[in-house]
Amino acid sequence: MTTENTSAMEAAIEQWNGIAAPNAAARAGLADHLALITAFEALRGMLGFEDEPASFEAALRAEQEKA
């Protein structure tokens, strides 16, 4: 992630929550978090849940049938 993206996220967090990044490790963690968001955005539309139950109730029924 770029420093610009990290700085924008830091500014948003500080504005909304009044919390500033306390040190370089916190800034590095924020950059890692932004990289993770970008990786998930790249997968948008590619993931499917056809093999998964359509609802929580369906998942419960599927588990009950196994037992």
C-alpha positions, 0 to 999 in steps of 0.5 A: 500500500502507498503511504498516501493510502495509509495516511488517508486511512489514518486521517479518517480513523482520527477524524471519526474516532479521535484515535491517532496511530501511536507508533510505526508498528501501528502504521505498519499494521494499518498498511497490512490491513489495507493490503488485505482489503485490497486482496479481498476486493480483487476476489470480488465476484470470483467466489461462489457459495454454491456448496454452502447452505443457503442460510443458517437454518439450512446449516443447522439442519445439515449438521443435525442430519450428520449426527 
